[in-house]
Amino acid sequence: MRNYDRVHPRKPEGIEERKAHIVGGGIAGLSAAAFLVRDAQMPGENITVYDQLPVFGGSMDAAGTHETGYVSRGERELEPYMECLWDLFGSIPSLYEEGRTVLDETRECNKNWEINSKHRLWEQGFKAHDESTMGVTPEIQEQMIKMMLTPEDQLEDVTIEQWFSPAFFQSQLWYYWSSMLAFQPYHSLIEMR
């Protein structure tokens, strides 16, 4: 964000009486709530965020322990060019250390614990899974080529599970695809393509 854009907007008249109802507790909905508080100066108690799940975070949430394992509904790479996100993170105070922000903590974490992942799939005992073929059979290859060559209007209202055979959902390619991008078999085939 350019410095010229870093302004402190005037408080809108009557903002204390206004209410905001945000549908979706993912990063977009939570960001909208944060910008309403920061930029529109709306009291936080006037904002209600609704989500179909009992936990907020959308595909950015993660849960678990080292004993039971971790689950993340999706993976999002946080890149330096995401100026709007970093601007927001820079305005959210740290929960752990006074005088610091979520931006400070995120930057420090990324610097101190760089990602060095050589494998995405692991078997029992953290043995690297053989990823050489990705489990893509000639049948799956044929289904993928057909998907890519089919006009989009013919793929409307078709789910991933309606298009691919059950073997596709046992392949390493599916495990990669679904764990990186938070896809489920009932999602749109057009979105996957």
Secondary structure as GFF3:
##gff-version 3
##sequence-region A 1 193
A	DSSP	three_ten_helix	3	5	.	.	.	ID=ss1
A	DSSP	three_ten_helix	15	17	.	.	.	ID=ss2
A	DSSP	beta_strand	20	23	.	.	.	ID=ss3
A	DSSP	alpha_helix	27	38	.	.	.	ID=ss4
A	DSSP	three_ten_helix	44	46	.	.	.	ID=ss5
A	DSSP	beta_strand	47	50	.	.	.	ID=ss6
A	DSSP	three_ten_helix	58	60	.	.	.	ID=ss7
A	DSSP	beta_strand	62	65	.	.	.	ID=ss8
A	DSSP	beta_strand	69	72	.	.	.	ID=ss9
A	DSSP	alpha_helix	83	89	.	.	.	ID=ss10
A	DSSP	alpha_helix	102	112	.	.	.	ID=ss11
A	DSSP	beta_strand	122	123	.	.	.	ID=ss12
A	DSSP	three_ten_helix	124	126	.	.	.	ID=ss13
A	DSSP	beta_strand	127	128	.	.	.	ID=ss14
A	DSSP	alpha_helix	138	149	.	.	.	ID=ss15
A	DSSP	three_ten_helix	152	154	.	.	.	ID=ss16
A	DSSP	alpha_helix	160	163	.	.	.	ID=ss17
A	DSSP	three_ten_helix	166	170	.	.	.	ID=ss18
A	DSSP	alpha_helix	172	181	.	.	.	ID=ss19
A	DSSP	alpha_helix	189	192	.	.	.	ID=ss20
###
